[in-house]
Amino acid sequence: MSGPDEFLFLAHRIPYPPDKGDKIRSFRLLRHLARRYRVHLAAFVDDPDDFAHQALLEALCASVTLVPLIPSAARLRSAGSLMRGEPLTFGYYRDARLAKAVMDLRARPLAGELAFSSSVAPYLEPAAPDRLRIADLCDADSEKWLEYAKGAGFPMNLVYGREHRRLAAAETAIINSFDTTFAISEAEAAIFEQRPGLKRRVAVLGNGVDTDYFAPASYPRPPDAADIVFTGAMDYKPNIDAAIWFATEVLPQVRARLADASFAIVGARPAPQVAALGGRDGVMVTGRVADVRPYLAHARLAVAPLQIARGVQNKVLEAMASGRPVVASADANVGVGARPDEEIVIAGSAAAFAAATIALLEAPERAEAIGAAARARAARDFSWDSKLAALDAVLDSAAVPKLGSGPKVAGRR
């Protein structure tokens, strides 16, 4: 076989374990590439416990370089971005150790390189000749900062507003520079493509869900399971805000009608204000759990009350695949596109969320029907093989060499 057969995969966070949105997606991309190429992984580690997974990744990849990300040092680097006129995010993820490792890897005769998130795309500049470059921006991250700015007071509204403007410009430059840029949904791609100065189209590679893994099954009931469940990384601001809002504004209305109704917040690294909710009437905060499926299995419904929601919400897909009815904000359903009142229930205000939650708790047959329809939709439209066909199409059209024939992917375009 002629030509290079190695690929560089660069990520802002170690792609394992796949227990939060970006890590689920990055691991699926990494594993798919590793079926076709000898992949060199370089990534930051922001949770020291995740170094335990290095051996698993080394079994998958040709080489693995993991660099610890120390938040205090990263914040200092981020401050330097003010002087450079760049997004603060770029400074946060600028690290001499990773830069040296990436430089050494890029000196190899690679077939291609992939930057997972805008935060690490600068490491792949300048472009190398005769080498495919892919950027997976996932969401229009700059829009998240705009939403933060709208909800923040002085002076953070100015900081967030600056980050929105700088990051939006950087995202446009990345799209123009890389051969292919992926967004997680048509809606996110449309945001990128509306920006001035864009010279290339944005491709869509949606998120999938493992419907076999999340298939409804019997599990022992965890002691902190509840009627209503909210899942996600609980150090992420949109999840923090959503959990607090539901626990303080919605749940009391539910319990005024159904006194024993309980609410479990299931996810790693709960922020102090989330942890403080544990012990309130009907609220349980689990922290990291080994397996989220028992909590979904024993919940009567899942909620996704996100006020800021970008891209495709894995928490919604996982609940749907588990056959749980979901009550969600309209924004949380944009990337999923489940049919309201058939595959999902959409609510806005606290009163509407409470009414929808009460209605499902009081009508188990309707809840079961919505959960079954949600499960069928997830199985039909959200398999990972069908989503990763978009990556195969890019690799095939660029005539990037393969190690072998690789697995056949259904639905390849």
Phi, psi and omega in degrees: 000134181261160176085160180291149180233025182246150182225139176260128177242115185245127184225150179282348179211139179310131185275038177196142000284154181281070186244010173210166192309305184292328181285329174298312183292314183294323179294319179297318178296314181299312182297322180293316177297322183292344175284343185246331186224166170275109189262134172256117181262132171228128185203158171276157174236114182259358175231112183307330180298336184286347174297340179296343183263007182299318182298320178298317180290325178294330176289337181269327190249162175289325175205156181225125175240116180243128182241125179294137177256112180264113187305319182296316178292322180296323179294324177295318177296324180297323179299328178294339179293337176299318180289328183275353180069026182247170176300141177301329179301322181295318177294322181302322183258015175272121184215129184296326181294315179291322179301317180294317180296318180293320179300317179295319180292323180289344176286348178282160178281075185281148172283328181191173179213144183231128175258117179267100180098151179297334186300329183250000179301325179301335179294341182258024172251143357282168179295142175266143181292150175056041182217126178291133178238126181237135172243130173252100180277348182059267180258165169282083189300329180299329180292330176299318180292328176295318178295320176300318182298321181295330183262358185258155174267176178291139004263001186294334177298327178288320179296313180294322178296320176297317181298321177302311184293314182293319182288325177299317178295321180292320178299319178298317180297321179296313180301319180289334186270324185275154180294317179221136174237131179259143166242162188276344181203165177299322181296318179291320178299321180296325177298312179300317189283350176274355186275144179293146176089358181285132184247350182229154175283159178251129178274160181246127171231100185284165175278146173247187176213144179278095185288339174287315181296320184264015179299140178306134182204169178271130178227148170303142183283121175295148181297337181251024172289164185210171179294323185239135183231142172232126184242153176149168176292120190266019168249012181258126191307311179301324177289320178301308182299319182294317181295316180296316181299314181294317183294325186261331185254328186259309186303318178302325177292322178295315183287341174294333178261319182237092192298334184264003182299137183234157187224122178250129174258109190246112179172156185287155172053055179299131176297156183307321181289337174281313179304326181294342179288334180301131182100342171298162181304114173082002185252133174233137178242116189272332194072197181297136176238152181292330184207123181279343188298320178299327179290322175292318183298324184264357174277150176272340173197159175248153178235149175221074186274048186282130175269336173237112184221117179252146171069216183255125183274110179299326180299324178289314180299318182293320177294319178298314180298332179278358180078020178266137171291144183239132168255121188223158169289160179299321181297324182291343181261352186303311183284343181268314178073030176292148183283121180300139178069000174243311182245352182198160173243128182256135178218157182242287184288167177299320179296319180292320177297317180296317181297317180295320179295314179299318182299319179288321179294329182270350181232075185299330179293317176295318178300318180295321180294318178295319178298319179294319178294323178295317178299316179296319179295317179298316181293325184283318193244356188231034173288145180293326180301317181293324180290319183285353173300331178296322177291317178300321181298320179293315181296318181291318182291334178274358179057039177287128182299154179244159171290325181200196182292333180071171181285146175282133184251120180298141176079015181297132180270000000 
